[in-house]
Amino acid sequence: MIDEQNVQDEAEETSEQGFEEGEEGGLELDRLSELVKELEEVRQHVLYAQAETQNVRRRLEQEKQNAAAYAAAGFARDMLSVKDNLDRALAAVPEEVRQDEKMGPLVTGVEATSRELDAAMQRNGITRIEALGQPLDPHRHQAMVEIPSDEAEPGTIVQELQSGYMIKDRLLRPALVGVAKTP
């Protein structure tokens, strides 16, 4: 490949010498047109290389942003089981235990821990998927059972077996649900 500066230098020399009529002038004119053609090819290659470099840069920047945004996904998935266990523990506490002088503060502490975990998840872009009463969305919900129902439209979620969660705009865990069907 010919260097662009060399092509320009040769073109200037040729124009300074002038063109003689006859064979030699025609040969120089042919050589000049070849050089101009090569120059255009080199310019095209440079433009393609610049465009490719810019595309690679954009792609890497997007991958970097995604890596930063979703780096905690594995840890967040692990924390969901902790959240599930806290919720199950709180749901299993009878009202008389909540009112007991000795056990009441323990239940209050577990409730505070659950609220703090919820707040930490919110700060990191982890949100609970609303399921009850919603139409089944296979991108967010996983139907586990069909439940005969006169009250709900077929395909509507009537029971939530396990909460689902999103991390920013990605699914972290689908909600496990029961869906209404015609009786």
C-alpha positions as CSV (number, residue, x, y, z in Angstrom):
1,M,0.0,0.0,0.0
2,I,1.3,3.4,-0.9
3,D,1.6,6.1,1.8
4,E,-0.8,9.0,1.3
5,Q,2.0,11.6,1.6
6,N,4.1,9.9,-1.1
7,V,1.1,9.9,-3.5
8,Q,0.5,13.6,-2.9
9,D,4.3,14.3,-3.5
10,E,4.3,12.3,-6.7
11,A,1.2,14.1,-7.9
12,E,2.7,17.5,-7.2
13,E,6.0,16.6,-9.0
14,T,4.0,15.4,-12.0
15,S,2.0,18.6,-12.2
16,E,5.1,20.8,-11.8
17,Q,6.9,19.0,-14.6
18,G,3.9,19.6,-16.9
19,F,2.6,17.1,-19.4
20,E,4.1,16.7,-22.7
21,E,1.9,15.7,-25.6
22,G,2.6,12.1,-26.7
23,E,3.4,8.8,-25.1
24,E,5.3,10.0,-22.0
25,G,2.5,12.4,-21.0
26,G,-0.1,9.7,-21.4
27,L,1.9,7.4,-19.2
28,E,2.3,10.0,-16.5
29,L,-1.4,10.7,-16.7
30,D,-2.2,7.0,-16.3
31,R,0.2,6.8,-13.3
32,L,-1.5,9.8,-11.7
33,S,-4.9,8.3,-12.1
34,E,-3.7,5.1,-10.6
35,L,-2.2,7.0,-7.6
36,V,-5.5,8.9,-7.1
37,K,-7.4,5.6,-7.2
38,E,-5.1,4.1,-4.6
39,L,-5.4,7.2,-2.5
40,E,-9.2,6.9,-2.5
41,E,-8.9,3.2,-1.5
42,V,-6.5,4.1,1.4
43,R,-9.0,6.8,2.5
44,Q,-11.8,4.2,2.5
45,H,-9.8,1.7,4.5
46,V,-8.9,4.4,7.1
47,L,-12.6,5.4,7.4
48,Y,-13.6,1.8,7.9
49,A,-10.9,1.2,10.5
50,Q,-12.0,4.4,12.3
51,A,-15.7,3.3,12.3
52,E,-14.8,-0.2,13.5
53,T,-12.7,1.3,16.3
54,Q,-15.6,3.5,17.4
55,N,-18.0,0.5,17.3
56,V,-15.6,-1.6,19.5
57,R,-15.2,1.3,21.9
58,R,-19.0,1.7,22.2
59,R,-19.5,-2.0,22.7
60,L,-16.8,-2.2,25.4
61,E,-18.3,0.9,27.2
62,Q,-21.8,-0.8,27.2
63,E,-20.3,-4.1,28.5
64,K,-18.5,-2.1,31.3
65,Q,-21.8,-0.4,32.3
66,N,-23.6,-3.7,32.3
67,A,-20.9,-5.4,34.4
68,A,-21.1,-2.6,36.9
69,A,-24.9,-2.6,37.0
70,Y,-25.4,-6.3,37.4
71,A,-22.2,-7.4,39.2
72,A,-24.1,-8.1,42.4
73,A,-26.7,-10.4,40.7
74,G,-25.2,-13.6,42.2
75,F,-25.0,-12.2,45.7
76,A,-28.5,-10.8,45.3
77,R,-29.8,-14.2,44.3
78,D,-28.2,-15.7,47.4
79,M,-29.8,-13.0,49.6
80,L,-33.2,-13.7,48.3
81,S,-33.3,-17.0,50.2
82,V,-32.4,-15.1,53.4
83,K,-35.3,-12.7,52.7
84,D,-37.6,-15.7,52.0
85,N,-36.7,-17.3,55.3
86,L,-37.2,-14.1,57.3
87,D,-40.6,-13.7,55.7
88,R,-41.6,-17.3,56.5
89,A,-40.4,-16.9,60.1
90,L,-42.4,-13.7,60.6
91,A,-45.5,-15.3,59.0
92,A,-45.2,-18.3,61.3
93,V,-45.2,-16.2,64.5
94,P,-48.6,-16.4,66.3
95,E,-50.3,-13.2,67.5
96,E,-50.0,-14.3,71.2
97,V,-46.2,-14.5,70.8
98,R,-46.1,-11.1,69.3
99,Q,-47.9,-9.7,72.4
100,D,-45.7,-11.6,74.9
101,E,-43.4,-9.4,76.9
102,K,-40.4,-11.6,76.5
103,M,-40.8,-12.7,72.8
104,G,-42.3,-9.4,71.5
105,P,-38.9,-7.6,71.3
106,L,-37.4,-10.6,69.4
107,V,-40.2,-10.5,66.8
108,T,-39.8,-6.7,66.5
109,G,-36.0,-7.2,65.9
110,V,-36.6,-9.8,63.2
111,E,-39.2,-7.4,61.6
112,A,-36.6,-4.6,61.7
113,T,-34.0,-6.9,60.1
114,S,-36.4,-7.7,57.3
115,R,-37.2,-4.0,56.7
116,E,-33.4,-3.2,56.6
117,L,-32.9,-6.0,54.1
118,D,-35.7,-4.6,52.0
119,A,-34.1,-1.1,52.1
120,A,-30.7,-2.5,51.1
121,M,-32.2,-4.3,48.2
122,Q,-34.1,-1.2,47.0
123,R,-30.9,0.9,47.2
124,N,-29.2,-1.7,44.9
125,G,-32.0,-1.7,42.3
126,I,-33.6,-5.0,43.5
127,T,-37.4,-4.8,43.4
128,R,-40.1,-7.3,44.1
129,I,-42.3,-8.3,41.2
130,E,-46.0,-7.7,41.8
131,A,-47.9,-10.9,40.9
132,L,-51.3,-11.2,42.6
133,G,-54.1,-10.0,40.3
134,Q,-51.8,-9.5,37.4
135,P,-52.1,-11.4,34.1
136,L,-49.4,-14.2,33.7
137,D,-46.3,-12.8,32.2
138,P,-43.9,-15.6,31.2
139,H,-41.0,-13.2,31.4
140,R,-41.6,-12.5,35.1
141,H,-43.8,-15.3,36.4
142,Q,-43.5,-19.1,36.4
143,A,-46.9,-20.8,36.6
144,M,-46.7,-23.7,39.0
145,V,-50.4,-24.7,39.3
146,E,-53.7,-23.9,37.8
147,I,-56.5,-23.1,40.2
148,P,-60.2,-23.3,39.3
149,S,-61.8,-19.9,40.0
150,D,-65.1,-18.2,39.2
151,E,-63.9,-14.9,40.4
152,A,-60.8,-14.3,38.4
153,E,-60.2,-14.3,34.6
154,P,-58.4,-17.3,33.2
155,G,-54.7,-16.6,33.1
156,T,-54.8,-14.2,36.1
157,I,-52.5,-14.9,39.0
158,V,-54.5,-15.8,42.1
159,Q,-51.7,-17.2,44.3
160,E,-48.1,-16.4,44.9
161,L,-46.0,-19.3,46.1
162,Q,-42.7,-17.5,46.0
163,S,-41.9,-13.8,45.3
164,G,-40.1,-12.9,42.2
165,Y,-37.5,-10.1,41.9
166,M,-35.9,-7.9,39.3
167,I,-32.4,-6.3,39.4
168,K,-32.8,-3.0,37.6
169,D,-34.4,-4.1,34.3
170,R,-33.4,-7.8,34.4
171,L,-35.1,-10.7,35.9
172,L,-33.3,-12.0,39.0
173,R,-35.8,-14.7,40.0
174,P,-39.3,-15.3,38.5
175,A,-42.3,-15.3,40.8
176,L,-43.7,-18.8,41.3
177,V,-47.5,-18.5,41.0
178,G,-50.9,-20.2,40.7
179,V,-53.0,-19.1,37.8
180,A,-56.8,-19.0,37.5
181,K,-58.5,-21.4,35.1
182,T,-62.2,-21.9,34.4
183,P,-63.8,-24.3,36.8
